[in-house]
Amino acid sequence: MEQIASALADAARWRIVELLAERPRSVGELAELTGLRQPQTTKHLQALARAGLVTVFPLGQRRVYAVETAPLAALARRLRELVEATEAHEGERDVIARYRAAIETESAVADRERWADGRTFSFERVLAAPRDVVWRHWVDPDLLASWWTPPPMTVTDCALEPRAGGRAVLEYRDAEGRYRSEGQVHTAKQPERLVFDLSVLDAAGAVSFSGHYDLTLTAAPNGTRLRLGLRITETAVEAVPYIAGIETGWGQVLDNLAGAVGASQRTTRAVTKGKEPQS
């Protein structure tokens, strides 16, 4: 497929294929119609032949070329697949567009230190799992790492130790670098409430902003109602990208959490029945 795409990437070769789609043509005719010299035309036809896009028919002193439809059909199928994949993931493009718009909005007001101090956010979800399962996904480091960053980021260190004075840390990486937040747990009442701080650090280790989190879990008819409050302090001017991404980012990771606790429930039920968990 790469060879086909590469062969068709040249405008002259693309024009030759268009002409051959109408009917087989000789090298001389193709040269005349494209405005190329015959040696150039021959080289382009050889490249198309190596990609399987054309076939040559020697007819005495003439060489006539015809297009092969199978490679073009394969390319068309692949392009349709790409279009379908893009349409299926349009939501992710929308996320980037909203994030960019949020950065522009925040940049317009980030003109001094502590510019976003006191700003609050709140998030709520009803999760299809009991409170103890949801609680474990917050305080067990392995379970926490399974959902606590949006794609395509990878957690490298995380902890919310469920005790007053416990360690709170989130470190993750992507293709651009590593990012770290550190703080402390203030309240841990299993399986109801978790209060903690996290300060986002810049590359030099300075605080970009601090987030003060209050998580409550209450029983709901269909599982567990999660409420997460967040208040911002110590905001640096350079914190614009972080602040702009809070709403979208936490929306994504809480969606991740919903999927993680659902998967955990399915696995637990399978094991309880004496069956192997389904992959």
C-alpha positions as CSV (number, residue, x, y, z in Angstrom):
1,M,0.0,0.0,0.0
2,E,2.9,2.4,0.8
3,Q,4.4,1.7,-2.6
4,I,1.1,2.5,-4.4
5,A,0.6,5.7,-2.4
6,S,4.2,6.7,-3.1
7,A,3.8,6.1,-6.8
8,L,0.6,8.1,-7.0
9,A,2.1,11.0,-4.9
10,D,3.8,12.5,-8.0
11,A,1.4,14.8,-10.0
12,A,2.7,13.6,-13.4
13,R,2.2,9.9,-12.5
14,W,-1.3,10.7,-11.2
15,R,-2.1,12.4,-14.5
16,I,-0.8,9.4,-16.4
17,V,-3.1,7.0,-14.4
18,E,-6.0,9.3,-15.1
19,L,-5.3,9.1,-18.8
20,L,-4.8,5.3,-18.7
21,A,-8.1,5.0,-16.8
22,E,-9.8,6.2,-20.0
23,R,-8.1,3.6,-22.2
24,P,-4.7,2.0,-22.9
25,R,-2.2,4.4,-24.4
26,S,1.3,4.3,-25.9
27,V,4.3,6.1,-24.4
28,G,4.4,8.6,-27.2
29,E,0.7,9.5,-26.7
30,L,1.1,9.8,-22.9
31,A,4.1,12.1,-23.4
32,E,2.2,14.3,-25.8
33,L,-0.9,14.6,-23.5
34,T,1.2,15.3,-20.4
35,G,3.7,17.6,-22.0
36,L,6.6,15.5,-20.8
37,R,9.5,14.2,-22.8
38,Q,9.3,10.5,-23.7
39,P,12.3,9.5,-21.4
40,Q,10.5,11.2,-18.5
41,T,7.3,9.5,-19.4
42,T,9.0,6.1,-19.5
43,K,10.5,6.6,-16.1
44,H,7.1,7.5,-14.6
45,L,5.6,4.4,-16.2
46,Q,8.3,2.2,-14.8
47,A,7.6,3.5,-11.3
48,L,3.9,2.9,-11.8
49,A,4.7,-0.6,-13.1
50,R,6.9,-1.4,-10.0
51,A,3.9,-0.5,-7.8
52,G,1.7,-2.8,-9.9
53,L,-0.5,0.1,-11.1
54,V,0.1,-0.4,-14.8
55,T,0.9,-3.2,-17.2
56,V,2.9,-2.8,-20.5
57,F,2.0,-4.5,-23.7
58,P,4.9,-4.6,-26.3
59,L,3.2,-4.2,-29.7
60,G,6.1,-4.3,-32.3
61,Q,7.9,-1.1,-32.0
62,R,5.2,0.4,-29.7
63,R,4.8,-0.1,-26.0
64,V,1.2,0.4,-24.8
65,Y,0.3,0.7,-21.2
66,A,-2.9,-0.1,-19.4
67,V,-4.0,0.6,-15.8
68,E,-4.5,-2.2,-13.3
69,T,-7.7,-1.8,-11.3
70,A,-6.9,-4.1,-8.4
71,P,-4.3,-1.9,-6.7
72,L,-6.5,1.2,-7.2
73,A,-9.5,-0.7,-5.6
74,A,-7.3,-1.7,-2.7
75,L,-6.2,1.9,-2.2
76,A,-9.9,3.0,-2.4
77,R,-10.8,0.5,0.3
78,R,-8.0,1.7,2.5
79,L,-9.0,5.3,2.0
80,R,-12.6,4.5,2.9
81,E,-11.3,2.8,6.1
82,L,-9.4,5.9,7.0
83,V,-12.4,8.1,6.4
84,E,-14.6,5.8,8.6
85,A,-11.9,5.7,11.4
86,T,-11.7,9.5,11.3
87,E,-15.4,9.9,11.5
88,A,-15.6,7.4,14.3
89,H,-13.1,9.5,16.3
90,E,-14.4,12.9,15.5
91,G,-15.0,13.4,19.2
92,E,-11.3,13.4,19.9
93,R,-10.7,16.1,17.4
94,D,-13.5,18.1,19.1
95,V,-11.6,17.7,22.4
96,I,-8.5,19.2,20.9
97,A,-10.5,22.1,19.4
98,R,-12.1,22.8,22.8
99,Y,-8.8,22.6,24.5
100,R,-7.3,25.1,22.1
101,A,-10.2,27.5,22.6
102,A,-9.8,27.2,26.3
103,I,-6.1,28.0,26.1
104,E,-6.9,31.1,24.1
105,T,-9.6,32.2,26.6
106,E,-7.3,31.6,29.7
107,S,-4.3,33.3,28.0
108,A,-6.4,36.5,27.7
109,V,-6.8,36.8,31.5
110,A,-3.5,35.2,32.8
111,D,-1.8,38.6,33.3
112,R,-0.5,38.2,36.8
113,E,0.5,35.6,39.4
114,R,-2.4,33.9,41.2
115,W,-4.7,34.8,38.3
116,A,-6.9,31.7,38.7
117,D,-6.8,31.4,42.5
118,G,-10.2,30.6,44.1
119,R,-11.6,29.1,40.9
120,T,-13.6,26.0,41.5
121,F,-14.7,23.0,39.5
122,S,-17.1,20.2,40.2
123,F,-17.6,16.8,38.6
124,E,-20.2,14.1,39.1
125,R,-20.7,10.6,37.9
126,V,-22.9,7.6,38.7
127,L,-20.7,4.6,38.4
128,A,-22.0,1.0,38.0
129,A,-20.2,-0.4,40.9
130,P,-20.5,-0.4,44.7
131,R,-18.6,2.1,46.8
132,D,-15.8,-0.3,48.0
133,V,-14.9,-1.1,44.3
134,V,-14.8,2.6,43.4
135,W,-12.8,3.4,46.6
136,R,-10.2,0.8,45.7
137,H,-9.8,2.4,42.3
138,W,-8.7,5.6,44.0
139,V,-6.4,4.2,46.7
140,D,-4.8,1.1,45.1
141,P,-1.8,2.4,43.1
142,D,-2.2,-0.2,40.4
143,L,-5.9,0.4,39.9
144,L,-5.4,4.2,40.1
145,A,-2.8,4.0,37.4
146,S,-5.3,2.2,35.1
147,W,-7.5,5.3,34.7
148,W,-5.9,8.4,36.1
149,T,-4.6,10.1,32.9
150,P,-6.3,10.9,29.6
151,P,-4.9,9.2,26.5
152,P,-2.2,9.0,25.2
153,M,-0.5,9.6,28.5
154,T,1.1,6.9,30.6
155,V,1.3,6.9,34.4
156,T,4.8,6.3,35.7
157,D,4.1,7.0,39.4
158,C,0.9,7.6,41.4
159,A,-0.4,7.2,44.9
160,L,-3.2,8.5,47.1
161,E,-2.4,6.9,50.5
162,P,-5.7,6.6,52.4
163,R,-4.6,8.2,55.7
164,A,-4.1,11.7,57.0
165,G,-0.7,12.9,56.0
166,G,-0.5,10.2,53.3
167,R,1.4,10.6,50.1
168,A,-0.3,12.1,47.0
169,V,1.5,12.0,43.8
170,L,0.8,11.7,40.0
171,E,3.6,11.5,37.5
172,Y,2.9,10.7,33.9
173,R,4.6,11.0,30.5
174,D,3.8,11.3,26.8
175,A,5.9,11.7,23.7
176,E,6.7,15.3,24.7
177,G,8.0,14.7,28.2
178,R,7.2,14.0,31.9
179,Y,4.8,15.8,34.2
180,R,4.6,15.5,38.0
181,S,2.3,16.6,40.7
182,E,2.9,16.2,44.4
183,G,0.8,16.8,47.5
184,Q,-0.8,15.2,50.6
185,V,-3.9,13.4,51.7
186,H,-5.8,15.2,54.5
187,T,-8.9,13.1,55.1
188,A,-9.5,9.5,54.2
189,K,-12.8,7.9,55.4
190,Q,-13.3,4.6,53.7
191,P,-15.3,4.2,51.5
192,E,-16.9,7.7,51.7
193,R,-14.5,10.6,51.4
194,L,-11.0,11.4,50.3
195,V,-9.6,15.0,50.6
196,F,-6.2,15.7,49.2
197,D,-4.0,18.3,47.6
198,L,-1.8,18.1,44.4
199,S,0.5,20.8,43.2
200,V,1.4,20.6,39.5
201,L,5.2,21.2,39.1
202,D,7.0,22.7,36.2
203,A,10.2,21.4,34.6
204,A,12.2,23.2,37.3
205,G,10.1,21.8,40.2
206,A,8.3,25.1,40.9
207,V,4.6,25.0,41.5
208,S,2.4,25.9,38.5
209,F,-0.8,25.7,40.6
210,S,-2.2,23.7,43.5
211,G,-5.4,21.8,43.4
212,H,-7.4,21.0,46.5
213,Y,-9.7,18.0,45.9
214,D,-12.7,16.7,47.9
215,L,-14.0,13.4,46.7
216,T,-17.2,11.9,48.1
217,L,-18.8,8.6,47.3
218,T,-22.4,7.8,48.2
219,A,-24.6,4.8,47.5
220,A,-26.9,5.2,44.5
221,P,-29.7,2.9,43.2
222,N,-27.5,1.9,40.2
223,G,-24.1,1.8,42.0
224,T,-22.2,4.8,43.4
225,R,-22.6,8.5,43.0
226,L,-19.2,10.2,42.8
227,R,-18.8,13.9,43.4
228,L,-15.4,15.6,43.0
229,G,-14.8,19.2,44.0
230,L,-11.6,21.1,43.0
231,R,-10.4,24.5,44.1
232,I,-7.3,26.2,42.6
233,T,-4.6,28.2,44.4
234,E,-1.0,29.3,43.9
235,T,-1.6,29.9,40.2
236,A,1.4,30.9,38.2
237,V,1.1,32.8,34.9
238,E,2.6,29.8,33.1
239,A,-0.2,27.5,34.3
240,V,-2.5,28.4,31.4
241,P,-2.3,25.1,29.6
242,Y,-3.0,23.2,32.8
243,I,-5.9,25.3,33.9
244,A,-7.4,25.3,30.4
245,G,-7.3,21.5,30.4
246,I,-8.9,20.8,33.8
247,E,-12.5,20.5,32.7
248,T,-11.8,18.4,29.6
249,G,-9.1,16.3,31.3
250,W,-11.1,15.4,34.4
251,G,-14.1,14.6,32.2
252,Q,-11.9,12.1,30.2
253,V,-10.3,10.5,33.3
254,L,-13.7,10.0,35.0
255,D,-14.9,8.4,31.9
256,N,-11.8,6.1,32.2
257,L,-12.8,5.4,35.8
258,A,-16.3,4.4,34.8
259,G,-14.9,1.9,32.3
260,A,-12.4,0.6,34.8
261,V,-14.8,-0.1,37.6
262,G,-17.2,-1.7,35.1
263,A,-14.5,-4.0,33.9
264,S,-13.5,-4.8,37.5
265,Q,-17.1,-5.7,38.2
266,R,-17.4,-8.0,35.2
267,T,-14.1,-9.8,36.2
268,T,-15.1,-10.1,39.9
269,R,-18.5,-11.7,39.0
270,A,-16.8,-14.1,36.6
271,V,-14.3,-15.3,39.2
272,T,-17.1,-15.5,41.9
273,K,-19.0,-18.0,39.6
274,G,-15.9,-20.1,39.3
275,K,-15.2,-19.1,35.7
276,E,-12.1,-17.6,34.2
277,P,-12.4,-13.9,33.5
278,Q,-13.2,-13.2,29.8
279,S,-10.5,-11.3,27.9
